[in-house]
Amino acid sequence: MEKESVNSVDETSPGSTDPFFIKMPDAPLISSADALRIEKELLDRLKSRGPRASTLKPLAIFYSRVGQQETAYRHLKTWMKHTKNSDELAECLLMCGQLAEQVDQPKSAIAFYREGLQVGSQDPQVSYYLHNNLGYCLSNEAEFEQALHHCEAAIKMDATRSNAYKNLGLCHQGLGHYGEAAAAWIKALHTDASDPRPLELLDKLLVHQAVVLEQEIPDIRRQVEACRHALATAKTGRFADWARGLTLN
């Protein structure tokens, strides 16, 4: 799906330095006829029920999945304008951050996530992903110390998700903490053995920093092989429950 720039943002709106991002699973291909039908149904629901979370959120998700991020953002802006609920506003800002990431606007994504955290949410999943996604974006901008704080905050909120461990590893790698990076990726893989990315990062780090890693983690090669086995086992479907749910960042 080709990404298009979000270039019609009202510079006076909240998060005007902009953000959008929970990575959503790839949706099945939708035929043109089905897309038109779904779009009509969602727009009719909006017309009959008015602007609210239950009508605007599905529209934003739909448009983001069919490559119309700018239209998705317009609906999220409408949601922000009408909601008086801080939990909804925080979730909306999280989604805005996700959209900004989808269209390669990391600074906008960072601004949205920060604003979402400032608003605050009682939903632990929303709070987790605000911290996690902000950590990811800051790490990509080489703001490793700040990113580390947000990844650790996400892990404190939910230690059963792998995303923040994976991003924590990126932070430690950026700071030159190679042993800590390897440990974070090992933890990420044991938390979700269906995701191959931590092992890819481990293998690459081991190639370039073998001496340091073997000093800091004497059995690092055994642990990496255990991770490789866990990943291969998960692919067989014996631990399919590990693969369920959203895969973010």
BALUM-982947 format. One record per residue: residue number from 1; x, y, z of N, C-alpha, C, O in turn. Coordinates in steps of 0.2 Angstrom, whole numbers, plus 5000, padded with zeros to 4 digits. Each point is the difference from the previous one (the first is absolute). Layout:
// residues N
{guke NUM {X Y Z} {X Y Z} {X Y Z} {X Y Z}}
...
// end
This chain:
// residues 249
{guke 1 {5004 4994 5000} {4996 5006 5000} {5004 5006 5000} {5004 5001 5005}}
{guke 2 {4996 5003 4990} {5004 5006 5000} {4997 5005 5005} {4994 5001 5001}}
{guke 3 {5011 5002 5002} {4999 5005 5006} {4999 5007 4997} {5004 5002 4995}}
{guke 4 {4991 5002 5007} {4999 5007 4997} {5001 5004 5006} {4998 4999 5006}}
{guke 5 {5005 5007 4993} {5001 5005 5005} {4994 5003 5003} {4995 5002 4997}}
{guke 6 {5005 4999 5010} {4995 5004 5003} {5002 5007 5000} {5004 5002 5004}}
{guke 7 {4993 5001 4991} {5003 5007 4999} {4994 5006 5001} {5001 5005 4998}}
{guke 8 {4993 4992 5004} {4995 5005 5001} {4998 5001 5008} {4995 5002 5001}}
{guke 9 {5011 4997 5003} {4998 5001 5007} {5000 5007 5002} {5003 5005 4998}}
{guke 10 {4991 4997 5006} {4999 5006 5003} {5006 5002 5005} {5000 4997 5005}}
{guke 11 {5004 5008 4993} {5006 5001 5005} {4998 5002 5006} {5004 5001 5005}}
{guke 12 {4990 5001 4996} {4997 5003 5007} {4997 4994 5004} {4998 5001 5006}}
{guke 13 {5002 4993 4991} {4996 4994 5003} {5005 4997 5005} {5006 5001 5000}}
{guke 14 {4991 4995 5005} {5004 4997 5005} {5005 4995 4996} {4998 4997 4995}}
{guke 15 {5008 5003 5008} {5005 4996 4997} {5002 5002 4993} {5002 4996 4995}}
{guke 16 {4999 5011 5004} {5001 5002 4993} {5007 4999 4998} {5001 5000 4994}}
{guke 17 {5004 4998 5010} {5006 4998 4998} {5000 4992 4998} {5005 4997 4998}}
{guke 18 {4989 5001 5003} {4997 4994 4998} {5002 4993 5002} {5006 4999 5000}}
{guke 19 {4989 4996 5001} {5001 4993 5001} {4994 4995 4998} {4995 5002 5000}}
{guke 20 {5007 4991 4998} {4995 4994 5000} {5003 4993 4999} {5004 4999 4996}}
{guke 21 {4994 4996 5009} {5003 4993 5000} {4999 4994 5005} {5003 5000 5005}}
{guke 22 {4992 4996 4994} {5000 4993 5002} {5001 4996 4994} {4996 5000 4996}}
{guke 23 {5009 4996 5003} {5000 4997 4994} {4994 4994 5000} {5000 4996 5004}}
{guke 24 {4996 5005 4991} {4995 4995 4999} {5002 4994 4996} {5004 5001 4995}}
{guke 25 {4993 4993 5006} {5002 4995 4996} {4998 5001 4993} {4995 5004 4999}}
{guke 26 {5008 4993 4996} {4998 5001 4993} {4993 4998 4999} {4999 4994 5002}}
{guke 27 {4997 5010 4995} {4993 4998 4998} {5000 4996 4994} {5004 5001 4995}}
{guke 28 {4991 4994 5004} {5000 4996 4994} {4998 5005 4994} {4998 5006 5001}}
{guke 29 {5004 4993 4993} {4999 5004 4995} {4992 5001 4999} {4997 4995 5000}}
{guke 30 {5001 5011 4999} {4993 5002 4999} {4999 5002 4993} {5003 5004 4997}}
{guke 31 {4992 4992 5000} {4998 5002 4993} {4998 5007 5000} {4997 5003 5005}}
{guke 32 {5003 5001 4989} {4997 5006 4999} {4993 5001 5002} {4998 5004 5004}}
{guke 33 {4998 4991 4994} {4993 5000 5002} {4999 4999 5007} {4996 5003 5003}}
{guke 34 {5008 4992 5000} {4999 5000 5008} {5002 5006 5003} {4997 5002 5005}}
{guke 35 {5008 5001 4993} {5003 5006 5003} {4994 5006 5000} {4999 5003 5005}}
{guke 36 {4998 4997 4989} {4995 5005 4999} {4994 4999 5005} {4997 5004 5003}}
{guke 37 {5001 4990 4997} {4995 4998 5004} {5001 5001 5008} {4996 5003 5003}}
{guke 38 {5010 4995 4999} {5002 5001 5007} {5000 5008 5002} {4998 5002 5005}}
{guke 39 {5005 5001 4990} {5001 5008 5001} {4993 5003 5001} {4999 5004 5004}}
{guke 40 {4996 4994 4991} {4993 5002 5000} {4997 4999 5007} {4997 5004 5003}}
{guke 41 {5004 4990 4999} {4997 4998 5007} {5002 5004 5005} {4997 5002 5005}}
{guke 42 {5010 4999 4995} {5003 5004 5006} {4998 5007 5000} {4999 5003 5005}}
{guke 43 {5001 5000 4989} {4997 5007 4999} {4993 5001 5002} {4998 5005 5003}}
{guke 44 {4998 4990 4995} {4993 5000 5002} {4999 5000 5007} {4996 5003 5003}}
{guke 45 {5008 4993 5000} {5000 4999 5008} {5002 5007 5003} {4997 5002 5005}}
{guke 46 {5008 5001 4992} {5002 5006 5003} {4994 5006 4999} {4999 5004 5004}}
{guke 47 {4998 4995 4990} {4995 5005 4999} {4994 4999 5005} {4997 5005 5002}}
{guke 48 {5001 4989 4999} {4994 4998 5004} {5002 5001 5008} {4995 5002 5003}}
{guke 49 {5011 4997 4999} {5001 5000 5007} {5004 5006 5002} {5001 5001 5006}}
{guke 50 {5002 5002 4989} {5004 5006 5002} {5007 4998 5002} {5002 4995 5000}}
{guke 51 {5002 5011 5001} {5007 4999 5001} {5002 4997 5007} {4999 5004 5005}}
{guke 52 {5003 4990 4996} {5002 4998 5006} {5005 4994 4999} {5002 4998 4994}}
{guke 53 {5001 4999 5011} {5005 4995 5000} {4998 4994 4996} {5003 4998 4995}}
{guke 54 {4990 5000 5006} {4998 4994 4996} {4999 5001 4993} {4999 4995 4996}}
{guke 55 {5001 5011 5002} {4999 5001 4992} {5006 5003 4997} {5002 4998 4994}}
{guke 56 {5002 5006 5010} {5006 5003 4997} {5006 4995 5000} {5004 5000 4995}}
{guke 57 {4997 4996 5010} {5006 4996 5001} {5000 4994 4994} {5005 4999 4997}}
{guke 58 {4989 4998 5002} {5000 4995 4994} {5002 5003 4994} {5003 4997 4995}}
{guke 59 {4994 5009 5004} {5002 5004 4993} {5007 5001 5000} {5003 4999 4994}}
{guke 60 {5001 5003 5011} {5007 5002 5000} {5004 4993 4999} {5004 5000 4996}}
{guke 61 {4994 4995 5007} {5003 4993 4999} {4999 4998 4992} {5005 4998 4997}}
{guke 62 {4989 5003 5001} {4999 4998 4993} {5004 5004 4995} {5003 4997 4996}}
{guke 63 {4997 5009 5005} {5004 5004 4995} {5007 4999 5001} {5004 5000 4995}}
{guke 64 {4999 4999 5011} {5007 4998 5001} {5002 4994 4996} {5005 4999 4998}}
{guke 65 {4990 4996 5002} {5002 4994 4997} {4999 5000 4992} {5003 4995 4997}}
{guke 66 {4994 5009 5001} {4999 5001 4992} {5005 5005 4997} {4999 5002 4995}}
{guke 67 {5005 5001 5009} {5005 5004 4998} {4998 5007 5000} {5003 5004 4996}}
{guke 68 {4992 4998 5007} {4997 5007 5000} {5002 5003 5007} {4995 5002 5004}}
{guke 69 {5011 4999 4998} {5002 5002 5006} {4997 5007 5002} {4999 5002 5005}}
{guke 70 {5001 5003 4990} {4998 5006 5001} {4993 5001 5002} {4998 5004 5004}}
{guke 71 {4998 4992 4992} {4993 4999 5002} {4999 4997 5007} {4995 5003 5004}}
{guke 72 {5009 4992 4998} {4999 4997 5006} {5002 5006 5006} {4996 5000 5005}}
{guke 73 {5009 5004 4993} {5002 5005 5005} {4994 5005 5001} {4999 5003 5005}}
{guke 74 {4998 4999 4990} {4994 5005 5000} {4995 4997 5005} {4997 5004 5004}}
{guke 75 {5001 4990 4996} {4995 4997 5004} {5003 5000 5007} {4996 5001 5005}}
{guke 76 {5010 4997 4996} {5003 5001 5007} {5000 5007 5003} {4999 5001 5006}}
{guke 77 {5002 5004 4990} {5000 5007 5002} {4992 5001 5002} {4999 5004 5005}}
{guke 78 {4997 4994 4991} {4993 5001 5002} {4998 4997 5007} {4997 5002 5004}}
{guke 79 {5006 4992 4997} {4999 4996 5006} {5003 5004 5006} {4997 5001 5005}}
{guke 80 {5009 5002 4994} {5003 5004 5005} {4996 5006 5002} {4999 5002 5006}}
{guke 81 {4998 5001 4989} {4996 5006 5001} {4994 4999 5004} {4998 5004 5004}}
{guke 82 {4999 4990 4995} {4993 4998 5003} {5001 4997 5007} {4995 5000 5004}}
{guke 83 {5010 4996 4997} {5000 4996 5006} {5002 5005 5006} {5004 5004 5000}}
{guke 84 {4993 4994 5006} {5001 5003 5006} {5003 4995 5005} {5001 5002 5006}}
{guke 85 {5001 4993 4992} {5002 4994 5004} {5008 4999 4999} {5002 4999 4994}}
{guke 86 {5001 5002 5011} {5008 5000 5000} {5002 4993 4997} {5005 5000 4997}}
{guke 87 {4992 4995 5005} {5002 4993 4998} {4999 5000 4992} {5005 4997 4997}}
{guke 88 {4990 5005 5001} {4999 5000 4992} {5005 5005 4997} {5003 4998 4995}}
{guke 89 {4998 5007 5008} {5005 5005 4997} {5007 4997 4999} {5003 5001 4995}}
{guke 90 {4999 4996 5011} {5006 4996 5000} {5001 4995 4995} {5005 4999 4996}}
{guke 91 {4990 4997 5003} {5000 4995 4995} {5000 5003 4993} {5003 4997 4995}}
{guke 92 {4993 5008 5004} {5000 5004 4993} {5007 5002 4999} {5002 5000 4994}}
{guke 93 {5001 5003 5011} {5007 5003 4998} {5005 4994 4999} {5005 5001 4996}}
{guke 94 {4994 4993 5007} {5004 4994 4999} {4999 4999 4992} {5005 4998 4997}}
{guke 95 {4989 5001 5001} {4999 4999 4993} {5003 5005 4995} {5002 4998 4995}}
{guke 96 {4997 5008 5007} {5003 5006 4996} {5008 4998 5000} {5003 5001 4994}}
{guke 97 {5000 4997 5011} {5007 4999 5000} {5002 4994 4995} {5005 5000 4997}}
{guke 98 {4990 4995 5003} {5001 4994 4996} {5000 5003 4992} {5004 4997 4996}}
{guke 99 {4991 5007 5003} {4999 5002 4993} {5006 5004 4998} {5003 4999 4994}}
{guke 100 {5000 5005 5010} {5006 5004 4999} {5006 4995 4998} {5004 5002 4996}}
{guke 101 {4996 4993 5008} {5006 4995 4999} {4998 4997 4993} {5005 4999 4996}}
{guke 102 {4989 4999 5002} {4999 4997 4994} {5002 5004 4994} {5002 4998 4995}}
{guke 103 {4998 5009 5006} {5001 5004 4994} {5007 5004 5001} {5002 5005 4998}}
{guke 104 {5002 4991 5006} {5007 5002 5001} {5001 5007 5003} {5004 5004 4997}}
{guke 105 {4992 4998 5008} {5001 5007 5004} {5001 4998 5007} {4996 5001 5004}}
{guke 106 {5011 4997 4998} {5001 4998 5006} {5000 5006 5006} {4997 4999 5005}}
{guke 107 {5004 5007 4993} {5000 5005 5004} {4992 5002 5002} {4999 5001 5006}}
{guke 108 {4997 4998 4989} {4993 5001 5002} {4998 4994 5004} {4996 5001 5005}}
{guke 109 {5006 4993 4994} {4998 4994 5004} {5002 5002 5007} {4996 4998 5005}}
{guke 110 {5010 5004 4996} {5003 5001 5007} {4995 5006 5003} {4999 4999 5006}}
{guke 111 {4999 5006 4991} {4996 5005 5003} {4994 4997 5002} {4997 5002 5005}}
{guke 112 {4999 4994 4991} {4994 4997 5002} {5001 4996 5006} {4995 5000 5004}}
{guke 113 {5010 4995 4996} {5000 4996 5005} {5002 5004 5007} {4997 4998 5005}}
{guke 114 {5007 5007 4995} {5001 5004 5006} {4993 5003 5002} {4999 5000 5006}}
{guke 115 {4998 5003 4989} {4993 5003 5002} {4996 4995 5003} {4996 5001 5005}}
{guke 116 {5003 4993 4992} {4996 4994 5003} {5002 4999 5007} {4996 4998 5004}}
{guke 117 {5011 5001 4998} {5002 4999 5006} {4998 5006 5005} {4998 4998 5006}}
{guke 118 {5002 5008 4992} {4999 5005 5004} {4992 5000 5001} {4998 5002 5006}}
{guke 119 {4998 4996 4990} {4993 5000 5001} {4999 4994 5005} {4996 5001 5005}}
{guke 120 {5007 4994 4994} {4999 4994 5005} {4994 4996 4998} {4995 5002 4997}}
{guke 121 {5006 4991 5004} {4994 4995 4999} {5000 4995 5006} {5005 4998 5002}}
{guke 122 {4989 5000 4999} {4999 4995 5005} {5001 4993 4997} {5000 4995 5003}}
{guke 123 {5000 5005 4990} {5001 4994 4997} {5007 4998 4999} {5004 5003 4997}}
{guke 124 {4998 4991 5007} {5007 4998 5000} {5003 4999 4993} {5006 5001 4999}}
{guke 125 {4990 4996 4997} {5002 4999 4993} {5002 5006 4996} {5005 5000 4997}}
{guke 126 {4991 5005 5004} {5001 5006 4996} {5007 5003 5003} {5004 5003 4997}}
{guke 127 {4996 4998 5010} {5006 5002 5003} {5006 4997 4998} {5006 5003 4999}}
{guke 128 {4994 4990 5001} {5006 4996 4998} {5002 5002 4993} {5006 5001 4999}}
{guke 129 {4990 4999 4996} {5002 5002 4994} {5002 5007 4999} {5004 5001 4995}}
{guke 130 {4993 5003 5008} {5003 5007 5000} {5007 5000 5002} {5004 5004 4997}}
{guke 131 {4998 4993 5009} {5007 5000 5002} {5004 4996 4995} {5005 5002 4998}}
{guke 132 {4993 4992 5000} {5003 4996 4996} {5002 5003 4993} {5005 5000 4998}}
{guke 133 {4990 5003 4999} {5000 5003 4993} {5005 5006 5001} {5004 5001 4995}}
{guke 134 {4995 5003 5010} {5004 5006 5001} {5007 4998 5001} {5005 5003 4997}}
{guke 135 {4997 4991 5006} {5006 4998 5001} {5003 4998 4994} {5006 5001 4998}}
{guke 136 {4990 4995 4997} {5003 4998 4994} {5002 5006 4995} {5005 5000 4997}}
{guke 137 {4990 5005 5003} {5001 5006 4996} {5007 5004 5002} {5004 5002 4996}}
{guke 138 {4996 4999 5011} {5006 5003 5003} {5006 4997 4998} {5006 5003 4999}}
{guke 139 {4994 4990 5002} {5006 4996 4998} {5002 5001 4993} {5006 5001 4998}}
{guke 140 {4989 4999 4997} {5002 5001 4993} {5003 5007 4999} {5003 5001 4995}}
{guke 141 {4995 5004 5010} {5003 5007 4999} {5006 5000 5004} {5003 5006 5001}}
{guke 142 {5000 4989 5001} {5006 5000 5004} {5000 5003 5007} {5005 5002 5003}}
{guke 143 {4989 4999 5000} {4999 5003 5006} {4999 4994 5005} {4995 4998 5003}}
{guke 144 {5011 4998 4998} {5000 4994 5003} {4998 5000 5008} {4996 4996 5002}}
{guke 145 {5006 5009 5001} {4999 5001 5007} {4993 5001 5002} {4997 4996 5004}}
{guke 146 {5000 5008 4992} {4992 5001 5001} {4996 4994 4998} {4996 4998 5003}}
{guke 147 {5007 4999 4991} {4996 4994 4998} {5000 4995 5005} {4995 4996 5001}}
{guke 148 {5011 5003 5003} {5001 4995 5005} {4995 5001 5005} {4997 4995 5003}}
{guke 149 {5002 5011 4999} {4995 5001 5006} {4993 4998 4998} {4997 4997 5004}}
{guke 150 {5001 5004 4990} {4993 4998 4997} {4999 4993 5000} {4995 4997 5001}}
{guke 151 {5011 4999 4996} {4999 4993 4999} {5000 4997 5007} {4996 4995 5001}}
{guke 152 {5008 5007 5004} {4999 4998 5007} {4994 5001 5003} {4997 4995 5004}}
{guke 153 {5000 5011 4995} {4993 5001 5002} {4995 4995 4997} {4995 4998 5004}}
{guke 154 {5005 5001 4990} {4996 4995 4997} {5000 4993 5003} {4995 4997 5001}}
{guke 155 {5012 5001 5000} {5001 4993 5003} {4997 5000 5007} {4997 4995 5002}}
{guke 156 {5003 5010 5002} {4998 5000 5007} {4992 5000 4999} {4997 4997 5005}}
{guke 157 {5000 5005 4990} {4993 5000 4999} {4997 4993 4998} {4995 4998 5002}}
{guke 158 {5009 4999 4994} {4999 4993 4998} {5006 4996 4997} {5002 5002 4995}}
{guke 159 {5000 4994 5010} {5006 4996 4998} {4999 4994 4996} {5005 4996 4998}}
{guke 160 {4989 5003 5000} {4998 4994 4996} {5000 5001 4992} {4999 4996 4996}}
{guke 161 {5002 5011 5002} {5000 5001 4993} {5008 5001 4998} {5004 5002 5004}}
{guke 162 {4997 4996 4990} {5007 5000 4998} {5003 5006 4997} {5006 5002 5000}}
{guke 163 {4989 5003 4998} {5002 5006 4996} {5005 5004 5003} {5005 5002 4998}}
{guke 164 {4993 5000 5009} {5005 5004 5003} {5007 4997 5002} {5004 5004 5000}}
{guke 165 {4996 4990 5001} {5007 4997 5001} {5004 5000 4993} {5006 5002 5000}}
{guke 166 {4990 4997 4995} {5004 5001 4993} {5002 5007 4999} {5006 5001 4998}}
{guke 167 {4990 5004 5004} {5002 5007 4999} {5005 5002 5005} {5005 5004 4999}}
{guke 168 {4995 4993 5007} {5005 5001 5005} {5007 4998 4998} {5005 5003 5001}}
{guke 169 {4995 4991 4995} {5006 4998 4998} {5003 5005 4995} {5006 5001 5000}}
{guke 170 {4990 5002 4996} {5002 5005 4995} {5003 5006 5004} {5006 5003 4997}}
{guke 171 {4991 4999 5008} {5003 5005 5004} {5007 4999 5003} {5005 5004 4999}}
{guke 172 {4995 4990 5004} {5007 4998 5003} {5005 4999 4994} {5006 5002 5002}}
{guke 173 {4992 4996 4993} {5005 4999 4994} {5003 5007 4998} {5006 5001 4999}}
{guke 174 {4989 5004 5001} {5002 5007 4998} {5004 5003 5005} {5005 5004 4998}}
{guke 175 {4995 4994 5008} {5004 5003 5006} {5006 4996 5001} {5005 5001 5004}}
{guke 176 {4996 4993 4992} {5006 4996 5000} {5000 4995 5006} {5005 4998 5002}}
{guke 177 {4989 5001 5001} {4999 4995 5005} {4999 4993 4997} {4994 4998 5000}}
{guke 178 {5010 4999 4997} {4999 4994 4996} {4997 4994 5003} {4996 4997 4998}}
{guke 179 {5007 5002 5009} {4997 4995 5004} {4993 5001 5001} {4996 4995 5000}}
{guke 180 {5002 5011 5002} {4993 5001 5002} {4996 5000 4994} {4994 4998 5000}}
{guke 181 {5008 5004 4994} {4997 4999 4994} {4998 4993 4998} {4994 4998 4999}}
{guke 182 {5011 4998 5002} {4999 4993 4999} {4995 4997 5005} {4996 4996 4998}}
{guke 183 {5005 5005 5008} {4995 4998 5005} {4993 5002 4999} {4995 4996 5001}}
{guke 184 {5004 5010 4996} {4993 5002 4999} {4997 4997 4994} {4994 4998 5000}}
{guke 185 {5010 5000 4995} {4998 4997 4994} {4998 4992 5002} {4996 4997 4997}}
{guke 186 {5008 5000 5007} {4999 4993 5002} {4994 5000 5004} {4995 4996 4999}}
{guke 187 {5003 5009 5005} {4994 5001 5004} {4994 5001 4995} {4995 4997 5001}}
{guke 188 {5006 5007 4994} {4995 5001 4995} {4998 4994 4997} {4994 4998 4999}}
{guke 189 {5011 4998 4999} {4998 4993 4996} {4997 4995 5005} {4996 4997 4998}}
{guke 190 {5006 5003 5008} {4997 4995 5004} {4993 5002 5002} {4996 4996 5002}}
{guke 191 {5003 5011 4998} {4993 5002 5001} {4995 4999 4994} {4994 4999 5001}}
{guke 192 {5009 5002 4993} {4996 4998 4994} {5004 4997 4995} {5004 5003 4996}}
{guke 193 {4996 4990 5004} {5005 4996 4996} {4998 5000 4992} {5003 4997 4996}}
{guke 194 {4991 5007 5003} {4998 5000 4993} {5003 5006 4996} {4999 5000 4994}}
{guke 195 {5004 5004 5009} {5003 5006 4997} {5008 4999 4999} {5004 4999 5004}}
{guke 196 {4998 5001 4989} {5007 4998 4999} {5005 5006 5001} {5006 4999 5000}}
{guke 197 {4991 5007 5000} {5004 5006 5000} {5005 5000 5006} {5006 5002 4999}}
{guke 198 {4993 4996 5007} {5005 5000 5005} {5006 4996 4999} {5005 5001 5001}}
{guke 199 {4993 4993 4996} {5006 4995 4998} {5004 5003 4995} {5006 4999 5000}}
{guke 200 {4991 5005 4995} {5004 5003 4995} {5004 5005 5002} {5006 5001 4998}}
{guke 201 {4992 5003 5007} {5004 5005 5003} {5006 4997 5005} {5005 5002 5000}}
{guke 202 {4993 4992 5003} {5005 4997 5004} {5006 4997 4996} {5006 5001 5001}}
{guke 203 {4992 4996 4993} {5005 4997 4996} {5004 5005 4997} {5007 5000 4999}}
{guke 204 {4991 5006 4999} {5003 5006 4997} {5005 5002 5005} {5006 5002 4999}}
{guke 205 {4992 4999 5008} {5004 5003 5005} {5005 4995 5002} {5006 5002 5001}}
{guke 206 {4993 4992 4998} {5005 4995 5002} {5006 5000 4995} {5006 4998 5002}}
{guke 207 {4992 5003 4992} {5005 5001 4994} {5005 5005 5002} {5006 5000 4999}}
{guke 208 {4991 5006 5003} {5004 5006 5001} {5003 5001 5007} {5005 5004 5000}}
{guke 209 {4992 4993 5005} {5002 5001 5007} {5001 4994 5003} {4999 4999 5006}}
{guke 210 {5004 4996 4991} {5001 4993 5003} {5004 5000 5006} {4998 4997 5005}}
{guke 211 {5008 5007 4995} {5004 5000 5006} {4997 5003 5006} {5000 4997 5006}}
{guke 212 {4997 5008 4993} {4996 5004 5006} {4995 4995 5002} {4999 5000 5006}}
{guke 213 {4997 4998 4990} {4994 4996 5002} {5002 4993 5004} {4997 4998 5005}}
{guke 214 {5008 4999 4993} {5003 4994 5003} {5003 5001 5007} {5000 4996 5004}}
{guke 215 {5002 5011 4996} {5003 5002 5007} {4994 5001 5005} {5000 4998 5006}}
{guke 216 {4995 5005 4991} {4995 5003 5005} {4994 4994 5001} {4997 5000 5005}}
{guke 217 {5002 4996 4990} {4996 4994 5000} {5003 4994 4998} {5000 4998 4994}}
{guke 218 {5004 4999 5010} {5004 4994 4998} {4997 4995 4996} {5003 4997 4996}}
{guke 219 {4990 5001 5006} {4997 4995 4996} {4995 5003 4994} {4995 4997 4999}}
{guke 220 {5007 5009 4999} {4996 5003 4995} {4999 4996 4994} {4994 5000 4997}}
{guke 221 {5010 4996 5000} {4999 4996 4994} {4995 4995 5002} {4996 4998 4996}}
{guke 222 {5004 4999 5010} {4995 4995 5002} {4993 5003 5000} {4995 4997 4998}}
{guke 223 {5005 5009 5005} {4994 5004 5001} {4997 5001 4993} {4994 5000 4999}}
{guke 224 {5010 5002 4996} {4998 5002 4993} {4997 4994 4997} {4995 5000 4997}}
{guke 225 {5008 4994 5004} {4998 4994 4997} {4993 4998 5003} {4996 4997 4997}}
{guke 226 {5003 5004 5010} {4994 4999 5003} {4994 5004 4997} {4995 4998 4999}}
{guke 227 {5007 5008 4999} {4995 5005 4997} {4999 4997 4993} {4994 5001 4998}}
{guke 228 {5011 4997 4999} {4998 4997 4993} {4996 4994 5000} {4995 5000 4996}}
{guke 229 {5006 4996 5009} {4996 4994 5001} {4992 5002 5002} {4996 4998 4997}}
{guke 230 {5004 5007 5007} {4993 5003 5002} {4996 5002 4994} {4994 4999 4999}}
{guke 231 {5010 5005 4997} {4997 5003 4994} {4998 4995 4995} {4994 5000 4997}}
{guke 232 {5010 4995 5002} {4998 4994 4995} {4994 4996 5003} {4996 4998 4996}}
{guke 233 {5004 5001 5011} {4995 4997 5003} {4993 5003 4999} {4995 4997 4999}}
{guke 234 {5005 5010 5002} {4994 5004 4999} {4997 5000 4993} {4994 5000 4999}}
{guke 235 {5011 4999 4996} {4998 5000 4993} {4996 4993 4999} {4996 5000 4995}}
{guke 236 {5005 4995 5009} {4996 4994 4999} {4993 5000 5002} {4996 4996 4998}}
{guke 237 {5002 5009 5006} {4993 5001 5002} {4999 4997 5007} {4995 5001 5002}}
{guke 238 {5010 4996 5001} {4999 4997 5006} {4999 5005 5006} {4997 4999 5005}}
{guke 239 {5006 5007 4993} {4999 5006 5005} {4997 5006 4996} {5002 5005 5001}}
{guke 240 {4992 4993 4996} {4997 5005 4996} {4997 5006 5004} {4999 5005 4997}}
{guke 241 {5000 4993 5009} {4997 5006 5004} {5005 5005 5001} {4998 5006 5001}}
{guke 242 {5008 4993 4998} {5005 5005 5001} {5000 5005 4994} {5002 5006 5001}}
{guke 243 {4995 4992 4994} {5000 5004 4994} {4993 5004 4999} {5000 5004 4995}}
{guke 244 {4996 4995 5010} {4993 5004 4999} {5001 5007 5002} {5005 5002 5004}}
{guke 245 {4991 5002 4994} {4999 5007 5002} {5004 5005 4995} {5003 4997 4995}}
{guke 246 {4997 5009 5007} {5003 5005 4996} {5008 5000 5000} {5003 4998 5006}}
{guke 247 {5000 5003 4989} {5008 5000 5000} {5001 5008 4999} {5000 5002 4994}}
{guke 248 {5003 5001 5011} {5001 5007 4999} {5007 5002 5000} {5004 4997 5004}}
{guke 249 {4998 5008 4992} {5007 5002 4999} {5005 4995 4999} {5006 5001 5000}}
// end
